[in-house]
């Protein structure tokens, strides 16, 4: 008969045995640990939540992150995404692998399926139904592919030779599936032979990388310009690209053109038509960003001088008159309305609304089944002549709360339970 002490020892020994068995069996099926800093993931390896791929010259990193700037990036907090970011700018992602399929905790892992070479994203709750990052890639046989993060920021799947070294052209690459960022060497346009199109799609909010309200693509008519669409309708265009700059967005390329850092160009041939840009006098880190309000912004970190470097942004957008960098008004243009003045704009204020009537937004726009963003709230409130204020309905800045005439705004800098100050977007006259 076992005594209580003997039973405890037996239980501990049994647990230790099963733990040891799990570790051994896991080691057999996967080389779990990336033993050194590397740019490549090979079949049989796992990239787990606390591990990262680093490009050869340490320009980019691939790893798991939380896009919410108000939470701790590393650790168990969810939702978690697999993304690429500049090594110099941690967790400010330029590409997200699972933008519509977040991982709920820190149990996420990336691996290469040994049967077909697909990239699988699994976590504790979806071992049987993983997220496939590259479903368009043709199946490959055996363990003859590897995943590599390049210094360009491109994540590529390539075949490997007998020594396990990647070689040849990409079987799949992240550059063919841009999100809200355009990196040097990426394309906006189309491939006539394959039907592949390249366009940017904004995030829903700065906390949620799901596809948002805005897209930027090449003008379908053949004119060398970029077109920004809002829920399917043309919102604004850059104007024709001539002499190194855009007619309607000269600030987007103006300063950088004079500095000689970039080469912007439109390319057309029998196979492709696209816009791209390159860093011609490096080293410089760069990205072109389509933000949640439909603005295009060019970011540059110039590292050409050994002593110092600087950061600057240039932007192109259709801000209403009186709204811009020196104004608190929301930089979002709306269609003319009989009940709205061109001198009115929504201004972000800290506080809350009292009295009056409050409602929740019901959608709108040309798409079905989308998450409402702040730009959707802005548009819905602008069209409603009785609406004087709006706010995001949830913490991830989705959904809309709307207030009508008769409601009163109360200024308050109180920090809520989530550690952030609530912002109300209040209709005001611009002077």
N, C-alpha and C positions, 0 to 999 in steps of 0.2 A: 504493500500500500504506500502511495506517495504521500509524504508530509507536505505542508504548505510551502516550506522552503524548497523542498525537492521539486514541487510542482512549478514554483517560480523559476527555478534554474532550468527545468526542462522546457518551459515556455520560452525563456530567453534564448536557450540553445536552439530551439526549433525556429524562432524568428531569425536568429543569426544565420542559421543554415539556409533558410529560404532567401534571405537577403544576399548571401554569398552566391547562391544558385542564380539569382536574378542578375547579379553583376557579371558572373561568368558567362551566362547565356547571352546577355546583352553584348558582351565583348566579342562573342563569337559572331553575332549577327551584324554588329555595327562597330566601326572604329569610332566610338562616341566622341572622344576628345580630339579637338584640333590642337595637336601638341605644340605647334608654333604658329606665329602670325603668318597667314597665307592669303593669297588672292583667289584660291581655287578650292572648290568643294568637289570631291570625287565620290563615285559610287561606294556605298558602304559607310559613308561618314554622315554625321548629323551636325547641323548648325543649330544650336539651341539658343534659348532666349538671351543668355548672357555672353554668347560668342559672336564674333564678327569676322567677315571677310574684309581684308584691307587691300586695295589696289597696289600694284608693284611699287609705285613711287609715293604711296601714302597720300593720294589725292582724295580718294573716296573710300567710304566704308559701307558695308551692307550688314544690317542687323535689325533687331526688334526694337521698337520704340512706341511711346505713347504720344500722339500728336497734341494732347492737351497741355498748353504751356503752364497751366496752374497746378499740375501734379508732378510728382517725381518721375523722371523718365525711365530709370532703371528700377527693377524690382517687380513684385507680383501684380502691381496695379494694371487693370485693364481699362479699355480694350487695347490690345497690342497689335501692331502692324509690322510687317517686314518691309523695310525701305532702304533707300540709298541716300546718303548725305555726304556733304563735304567734310573731310577730316578736320578742317579748320573751324567748321561751324556745326558742332555736334547736334544731331537729331533734327536739324532743319531739312526735311527730306526733299529730294528732287524727283523721287519716283517711289511709288508704293505698290508692292506686289499684290496685296489683298485688300484693295481699297474698299471693296464691298463686302468683305468677309473677315471682319476683325476676330482676333483670338481673344477669348474672355479672360485669360490669365497668362501667367508666365510659363505655361507648359508647352508652348509652341516649339516646333522643330521643323527645319527644312531638310529634305533629303532628295536623292535622285532615285527614282524607281528603277530597280535593276532589270525589270522586264521590258520596259518601253522607253526608258530614258527621260520620262517626264519629271518635272519638278513638283514634289509633293509638300504641302504645308499641313502638318497635323498638330493636334493638341489632345489633351486628355479626353475630350468629349467627342472627337471625330476621327478616331483611328480607322474606322471602316469607310468613312466618306471624306477623304482629304480634299483640300482645295488644290486644284491643279493650276499652277501658275502659267504654264505654257501649253494649253490644250491644242493650239494650232500646229505645234511641232510634230513632224512625222515620227512615227514610232521607230526606235532604233533597237537593234538586237544586242544581247550580251551587255557587259559593263564597259562599253567603249566610248562613253561620253563623260564630260566634266563641265562644271559651271565655273566661270571665271569673271571676276570683277575687274574691268580695265580702267586705266588711268583717265579715260574719257568719260567715265561714269556709265558706260555701257555694260550691261550684264549679259554674257553670252554663253550659250551652250555649244560646245565644239567636241569633235571626236578626239580621242587620245590615242597615242601610239603604244607600242608594246611596253614602253617604259612609263606609261601613265602620263605623258606630257601632252597637253592640248595642242592641236594644230589645225590648220585649214580654216575655211570660212565658217561662219556661224550657222548652226542648224536652227537657232532661235536667238533673238536678241531683244532686250528691253527697249532699245532705240526705236523699234518698230511699233511700240505700244506706249507712246508718250501719255503723260497725265496732265498736270497743270504747269509743268516746267519744260522749257526748251534749252538743252545744253548745246554748246558748240559741236557741230557735226551732225546733230539731229535734223530731221526734215519736217516741214509742214507742206503737205501736198498729196500726190497720188502716184502710184505705179500702174501704168496702163496695162502692162502684161499680166500682173498678178492680181490686180484689183485692190491692192493694199492702199489704204489711205492713212495719212498722218495728220492729226489735229490735237489741239490742247483742249482739255475740259477742266474747268475750275473745280475746286473743292466746294462742298456744301457750306462749310464754315471752316475757320482756322482750327477747329477741334475735330472735324469730321471729313476725312478725305474722299468720301463717296462722291460720285459725279454731281456737280452743281448746276447752276443756271446758265453758265456761259461756256461757249466754245469759240475757239479761234481756228480758222482754216484758210486755205488759199482761195482766192476769188475764183468761182467756178466759170466765170465768163471768159477767162484767159488774160485778164488784166493783172499786171504785177502788183498786187496789193493783198493785204491780209484783211479778212472780214471777221468781226466778232459778232456772234449770234447770242441772243438772250431768249431762252426757251424756244428755240427754233426760228425766231424772227431776227432779221438783221438789226443789230443794235448800233454799231458804228464800224467804220473802216479806216484803215491807216492812210488811205489815199495812195496814189501811184508812187512806186519807188523810182526816184530819179536822182542822179548825181549823188548817190550814197545816202539818201534820206527819204522818208515818207512825207508826202505832201500834207497830210492831215495830222501827222504825229512827228514833227521834226525833232521834238525833244527826245524821242525814243532812240535816235541814232546820232543826234547833233553833236553833243559833247564828246562822245566816244569816237565819232568820225574824226574830229579834230585831233584827238589824242593818238590816233594811229594804231589803236589796239586791235580793232576788229576789221573783218571783211564780211559785209553783208551781200548776199546775192540771190537772184532768182535763176533757176536752172530749168531748161526745157530741152528735151530730146525725144526721139521716137518712143522711148520706154518710160520716161518719168517727167514730171513737172513738179517743182518744189521750191520752197524758200529755205535757206539755211544761213548760218553765219559761223565764222571761224575766228579764233584768236590767232592773229598773224604775227604778233610781236609779244611773246610770252616771257616769263610765266605770268598768267593771270587766271583767276577763277571767275567763272561767269555763269549766269543763268538768266533766261527770260521767263518771267512769271506771269501767268494769267490769274489774277486774284479773284476773290469772291464777289467783287463789284464790277467785274468786266474790264479792269484796267490791265494794260500790258506794262510791265516794269522790267527794265534791264539792270541787273545787279553786277557790279564788277569789284573784285578784290585784286588790285594791281600789285604784283610782287616783282616788278622789273628792277626796282632799286633795292640794293642790298641793305641799305640803312633803314628805309621805312616803306610802308605800304599804306594805301588808303582805300576806303570803301565809298562808293557813290551809287546812286540810283538815278535812272532817267525813266520817265513814264510817258505813256500815251493813253489818253482817255477822253471821253466827251463830257467832262464836268459841266454842270450848269453855270451860267454867268454868275460870278461872285463866289463860287465854291472852288476851293483848291487847297494848296498847301498851307495857306495862311488863314483858312477858314475851318470852323468846326463842322460845317455842313457836310452831309453825306455826298460823296462824289458819284452820283448816279442820276443819269438823265432819264426823264419820263416824257411821254407824249403830251402835247398841249392839251389843256383842259379848261373849260369855261369857268370853273370854280377855283382854279389854281393860278397864282401869279408867277411870272418868271422870276420874281424877286423873293419867292418863298422856297424854303428848303427844310429838310429834316435835320435837326442838330442833336448830337448825342449829349445827353444830360445824365448826371448821377442822381438817382432818387426814385420816386414811385408816384403812381396816380391814385387819386381818391375821387369819390363821388362819380356822377356820370354813368355811362353805359360802357361795359367792357364786353368784347366778343373775341372769339378765336377764329383765325383765318381759315378759309375753306379751300385754298389752292389757287386756281387761276393759271394763266399761261397756256402754252400750246402743247404741253406734255401731260401724260397721264401717269399717276402713281409715283410722282417724284416727292422727295423730301423738300418741304418749304425752307428756303434760306432767308436771311435778312433782306436780300434784294427782292424776294417775292413779297415779303411783308411791306417793304417800301412801296412797291408797285400797287399792291392791294389798297394800302392806306391812301395813296395819292389819287387813285381812281374814285374813292369814296369821299364825296364832298363833305360828309359829316365827320370823317376821321381826322383826328388831330395828333395822334401819337401811336407808336407801335413799339413792340419789344419781342425778342425771341421767347417762345413759350417754354423751351427746355434748356437745360444746362449746356447741351452741345450746340446751342444756337440754331435749332431747327424749330419749325412751327411758329405761329404768329399769335400775339395778343394785340388787340386793337382797341383804342379808346376814342369815343366820339365827343362831340362838342358838349360842354357841360362838365366834363372831367377836369380836374385840377391837378397840376403837377406840383409835387412837394420835393424840393431839393434835399438830398440826404447822401452823405458819404459812407453810410453804414456798410460794413463788410459782412456779407452773408455767411451762411454756414459752410459754403464751399470755398470761402476765402477770396471771393471776388465781389466787386461792386456791380450791382445791377445797373444797366444802361437803358434809359428810355430815349427813343428817338422822337423828338418833339418838333412839330411844325412851327417854324418861326420865319419872320421877315428878315431878309438880309439887307443891310444898309450899305 
